[in-house]
Amino acid sequence: MKPLNFAILKYFTSGKEACRADVQEALKADYSGFRAFKDKAMDEALMTAASNGLIEESRLDLDENGNLVIYYRALEDGIAAINSYIKD
């Protein structure tokens, strides 16, 4: 099994847009028991990936409770970089 941060990055190699909750839903079967799977830690991992240029913020939205939801996506360069460092 890949480290959680690697799995998060590999999730974005599909090129699809996703928010933290989408990533958590996709990875919960393998990673839900990890301490870093909690909302705050996942947000930090996504922001770190964005600040390193691997993914980017694609849009902002509000959920039904008025909380900010940040969506991310990886562009071609980011996908290529992720795939070059993290093999399947």
CNS distance restraints for C-alpha pairs under 8 A (distance, minus, plus):
assign (resid   2 and name CA) (resid   6 and name CA) 6.08 0.50 0.50
assign (resid   2 and name CA) (resid   7 and name CA) 6.06 0.50 0.50
assign (resid   3 and name CA) (resid   7 and name CA) 6.38 0.50 0.50
assign (resid   4 and name CA) (resid   8 and name CA) 6.18 0.50 0.50
assign (resid   4 and name CA) (resid  31 and name CA) 6.90 0.50 0.50
assign (resid   4 and name CA) (resid  36 and name CA) 7.76 0.50 0.50
assign (resid   4 and name CA) (resid  37 and name CA) 7.91 0.50 0.50
assign (resid   5 and name CA) (resid   9 and name CA) 6.35 0.50 0.50
assign (resid   5 and name CA) (resid  45 and name CA) 6.80 0.50 0.50
assign (resid   6 and name CA) (resid  10 and name CA) 6.10 0.50 0.50
assign (resid   6 and name CA) (resid  86 and name CA) 6.87 0.50 0.50
assign (resid   7 and name CA) (resid  11 and name CA) 6.09 0.50 0.50
assign (resid   7 and name CA) (resid  27 and name CA) 7.76 0.50 0.50
assign (resid   8 and name CA) (resid  12 and name CA) 7.01 0.50 0.50
assign (resid   8 and name CA) (resid  23 and name CA) 6.92 0.50 0.50
assign (resid   8 and name CA) (resid  27 and name CA) 7.97 0.50 0.50
assign (resid   8 and name CA) (resid  46 and name CA) 7.95 0.50 0.50
assign (resid   9 and name CA) (resid  13 and name CA) 7.04 0.50 0.50
assign (resid   9 and name CA) (resid  49 and name CA) 7.65 0.50 0.50
assign (resid   9 and name CA) (resid  54 and name CA) 7.87 0.50 0.50
assign (resid   9 and name CA) (resid  82 and name CA) 6.71 0.50 0.50
assign (resid  10 and name CA) (resid  14 and name CA) 7.95 0.50 0.50
assign (resid  10 and name CA) (resid  82 and name CA) 6.85 0.50 0.50
assign (resid  10 and name CA) (resid  83 and name CA) 7.48 0.50 0.50
assign (resid  10 and name CA) (resid  86 and name CA) 7.50 0.50 0.50
assign (resid  11 and name CA) (resid  23 and name CA) 7.22 0.50 0.50
assign (resid  12 and name CA) (resid  16 and name CA) 6.46 0.50 0.50
assign (resid  12 and name CA) (resid  17 and name CA) 7.60 0.50 0.50
assign (resid  12 and name CA) (resid  18 and name CA) 7.89 0.50 0.50
assign (resid  12 and name CA) (resid  55 and name CA) 7.60 0.50 0.50
assign (resid  12 and name CA) (resid  73 and name CA) 6.23 0.50 0.50
assign (resid  12 and name CA) (resid  74 and name CA) 5.73 0.50 0.50
assign (resid  12 and name CA) (resid  79 and name CA) 7.37 0.50 0.50
assign (resid  13 and name CA) (resid  74 and name CA) 6.53 0.50 0.50
assign (resid  13 and name CA) (resid  79 and name CA) 5.04 0.50 0.50
assign (resid  13 and name CA) (resid  82 and name CA) 7.36 0.50 0.50
assign (resid  13 and name CA) (resid  83 and name CA) 7.54 0.50 0.50
assign (resid  15 and name CA) (resid  73 and name CA) 6.21 0.50 0.50
assign (resid  15 and name CA) (resid  74 and name CA) 5.57 0.50 0.50
assign (resid  15 and name CA) (resid  75 and name CA) 6.54 0.50 0.50
assign (resid  15 and name CA) (resid  76 and name CA) 7.81 0.50 0.50
assign (resid  15 and name CA) (resid  79 and name CA) 7.46 0.50 0.50
assign (resid  16 and name CA) (resid  73 and name CA) 6.03 0.50 0.50
assign (resid  16 and name CA) (resid  74 and name CA) 7.54 0.50 0.50
assign (resid  17 and name CA) (resid  58 and name CA) 7.25 0.50 0.50
assign (resid  17 and name CA) (resid  71 and name CA) 6.29 0.50 0.50
assign (resid  17 and name CA) (resid  72 and name CA) 5.47 0.50 0.50
assign (resid  17 and name CA) (resid  73 and name CA) 4.58 0.50 0.50
assign (resid  17 and name CA) (resid  74 and name CA) 7.77 0.50 0.50
assign (resid  18 and name CA) (resid  22 and name CA) 5.60 0.50 0.50
assign (resid  18 and name CA) (resid  23 and name CA) 6.64 0.50 0.50
assign (resid  18 and name CA) (resid  71 and name CA) 5.18 0.50 0.50
assign (resid  18 and name CA) (resid  72 and name CA) 5.44 0.50 0.50
assign (resid  18 and name CA) (resid  73 and name CA) 6.52 0.50 0.50
assign (resid  19 and name CA) (resid  23 and name CA) 6.49 0.50 0.50
assign (resid  19 and name CA) (resid  69 and name CA) 6.73 0.50 0.50
assign (resid  19 and name CA) (resid  70 and name CA) 5.70 0.50 0.50
assign (resid  19 and name CA) (resid  71 and name CA) 4.27 0.50 0.50
assign (resid  19 and name CA) (resid  72 and name CA) 6.07 0.50 0.50
assign (resid  20 and name CA) (resid  24 and name CA) 6.13 0.50 0.50
assign (resid  20 and name CA) (resid  39 and name CA) 7.57 0.50 0.50
assign (resid  20 and name CA) (resid  42 and name CA) 6.75 0.50 0.50
assign (resid  20 and name CA) (resid  43 and name CA) 6.56 0.50 0.50
assign (resid  20 and name CA) (resid  46 and name CA) 7.65 0.50 0.50
assign (resid  20 and name CA) (resid  69 and name CA) 7.95 0.50 0.50
assign (resid  20 and name CA) (resid  70 and name CA) 7.48 0.50 0.50
assign (resid  20 and name CA) (resid  71 and name CA) 7.47 0.50 0.50
assign (resid  21 and name CA) (resid  25 and name CA) 6.05 0.50 0.50
assign (resid  22 and name CA) (resid  26 and name CA) 6.28 0.50 0.50
assign (resid  23 and name CA) (resid  27 and name CA) 6.17 0.50 0.50
assign (resid  24 and name CA) (resid  28 and name CA) 5.53 0.50 0.50
assign (resid  24 and name CA) (resid  32 and name CA) 7.82 0.50 0.50
assign (resid  24 and name CA) (resid  37 and name CA) 7.34 0.50 0.50
assign (resid  27 and name CA) (resid  31 and name CA) 5.90 0.50 0.50
assign (resid  27 and name CA) (resid  32 and name CA) 7.29 0.50 0.50
assign (resid  28 and name CA) (resid  32 and name CA) 4.53 0.50 0.50
assign (resid  31 and name CA) (resid  37 and name CA) 6.64 0.50 0.50
assign (resid  32 and name CA) (resid  37 and name CA) 5.87 0.50 0.50
assign (resid  33 and name CA) (resid  37 and name CA) 7.18 0.50 0.50
assign (resid  34 and name CA) (resid  38 and name CA) 7.80 0.50 0.50
assign (resid  36 and name CA) (resid  41 and name CA) 5.11 0.50 0.50
assign (resid  36 and name CA) (resid  42 and name CA) 6.41 0.50 0.50
assign (resid  37 and name CA) (resid  41 and name CA) 6.41 0.50 0.50
assign (resid  37 and name CA) (resid  42 and name CA) 5.81 0.50 0.50
assign (resid  38 and name CA) (resid  42 and name CA) 6.10 0.50 0.50
assign (resid  39 and name CA) (resid  43 and name CA) 6.08 0.50 0.50
assign (resid  40 and name CA) (resid  44 and name CA) 6.26 0.50 0.50
assign (resid  41 and name CA) (resid  45 and name CA) 6.21 0.50 0.50
assign (resid  42 and name CA) (resid  46 and name CA) 6.20 0.50 0.50
assign (resid  43 and name CA) (resid  47 and name CA) 6.12 0.50 0.50
assign (resid  44 and name CA) (resid  48 and name CA) 6.01 0.50 0.50
assign (resid  45 and name CA) (resid  49 and name CA) 6.20 0.50 0.50
assign (resid  46 and name CA) (resid  50 and name CA) 6.19 0.50 0.50
assign (resid  46 and name CA) (resid  55 and name CA) 7.99 0.50 0.50
assign (resid  47 and name CA) (resid  51 and name CA) 6.06 0.50 0.50
assign (resid  48 and name CA) (resid  52 and name CA) 6.14 0.50 0.50
assign (resid  49 and name CA) (resid  53 and name CA) 6.40 0.50 0.50
assign (resid  49 and name CA) (resid  54 and name CA) 5.45 0.50 0.50
assign (resid  49 and name CA) (resid  55 and name CA) 5.87 0.50 0.50
assign (resid  49 and name CA) (resid  56 and name CA) 7.99 0.50 0.50
assign (resid  50 and name CA) (resid  54 and name CA) 5.78 0.50 0.50
assign (resid  50 and name CA) (resid  55 and name CA) 4.70 0.50 0.50
assign (resid  50 and name CA) (resid  56 and name CA) 4.96 0.50 0.50
assign (resid  50 and name CA) (resid  57 and name CA) 6.96 0.50 0.50
assign (resid  51 and name CA) (resid  56 and name CA) 7.95 0.50 0.50
assign (resid  53 and name CA) (resid  78 and name CA) 6.82 0.50 0.50
assign (resid  54 and name CA) (resid  74 and name CA) 6.43 0.50 0.50
assign (resid  54 and name CA) (resid  77 and name CA) 7.81 0.50 0.50
assign (resid  54 and name CA) (resid  78 and name CA) 4.43 0.50 0.50
assign (resid  54 and name CA) (resid  79 and name CA) 7.27 0.50 0.50
assign (resid  54 and name CA) (resid  81 and name CA) 7.13 0.50 0.50
assign (resid  54 and name CA) (resid  82 and name CA) 6.97 0.50 0.50
assign (resid  55 and name CA) (resid  72 and name CA) 6.41 0.50 0.50
assign (resid  55 and name CA) (resid  73 and name CA) 5.44 0.50 0.50
assign (resid  55 and name CA) (resid  74 and name CA) 4.30 0.50 0.50
assign (resid  55 and name CA) (resid  75 and name CA) 6.91 0.50 0.50
assign (resid  55 and name CA) (resid  78 and name CA) 6.07 0.50 0.50
assign (resid  56 and name CA) (resid  72 and name CA) 5.36 0.50 0.50
assign (resid  56 and name CA) (resid  73 and name CA) 5.55 0.50 0.50
assign (resid  56 and name CA) (resid  74 and name CA) 6.18 0.50 0.50
assign (resid  56 and name CA) (resid  75 and name CA) 7.80 0.50 0.50
assign (resid  57 and name CA) (resid  70 and name CA) 6.79 0.50 0.50
assign (resid  57 and name CA) (resid  71 and name CA) 5.76 0.50 0.50
assign (resid  57 and name CA) (resid  72 and name CA) 4.36 0.50 0.50
assign (resid  57 and name CA) (resid  73 and name CA) 6.55 0.50 0.50
assign (resid  58 and name CA) (resid  70 and name CA) 7.73 0.50 0.50
assign (resid  58 and name CA) (resid  71 and name CA) 5.50 0.50 0.50
assign (resid  58 and name CA) (resid  72 and name CA) 5.04 0.50 0.50
assign (resid  58 and name CA) (resid  73 and name CA) 6.15 0.50 0.50
assign (resid  59 and name CA) (resid  70 and name CA) 6.22 0.50 0.50
assign (resid  59 and name CA) (resid  71 and name CA) 5.29 0.50 0.50
assign (resid  59 and name CA) (resid  72 and name CA) 7.18 0.50 0.50
assign (resid  60 and name CA) (resid  68 and name CA) 6.94 0.50 0.50
assign (resid  60 and name CA) (resid  69 and name CA) 5.77 0.50 0.50
assign (resid  60 and name CA) (resid  70 and name CA) 4.78 0.50 0.50
assign (resid  60 and name CA) (resid  71 and name CA) 6.14 0.50 0.50
assign (resid  61 and name CA) (resid  68 and name CA) 5.90 0.50 0.50
assign (resid  61 and name CA) (resid  69 and name CA) 5.08 0.50 0.50
assign (resid  61 and name CA) (resid  70 and name CA) 6.54 0.50 0.50
assign (resid  61 and name CA) (resid  71 and name CA) 7.95 0.50 0.50
assign (resid  62 and name CA) (resid  66 and name CA) 5.19 0.50 0.50
assign (resid  62 and name CA) (resid  67 and name CA) 5.30 0.50 0.50
assign (resid  62 and name CA) (resid  68 and name CA) 4.74 0.50 0.50
assign (resid  62 and name CA) (resid  69 and name CA) 5.58 0.50 0.50
assign (resid  63 and name CA) (resid  67 and name CA) 5.40 0.50 0.50
assign (resid  63 and name CA) (resid  68 and name CA) 6.59 0.50 0.50
assign (resid  63 and name CA) (resid  69 and name CA) 6.52 0.50 0.50
assign (resid  74 and name CA) (resid  78 and name CA) 5.40 0.50 0.50
assign (resid  74 and name CA) (resid  79 and name CA) 5.86 0.50 0.50
assign (resid  75 and name CA) (resid  79 and name CA) 6.08 0.50 0.50
assign (resid  76 and name CA) (resid  80 and name CA) 6.11 0.50 0.50
assign (resid  77 and name CA) (resid  81 and name CA) 6.17 0.50 0.50
assign (resid  78 and name CA) (resid  82 and name CA) 6.07 0.50 0.50
assign (resid  79 and name CA) (resid  83 and name CA) 6.07 0.50 0.50
assign (resid  80 and name CA) (resid  84 and name CA) 6.03 0.50 0.50
assign (resid  81 and name CA) (resid  85 and name CA) 6.41 0.50 0.50
assign (resid  82 and name CA) (resid  86 and name CA) 5.81 0.50 0.50
assign (resid  83 and name CA) (resid  87 and name CA) 6.00 0.50 0.50
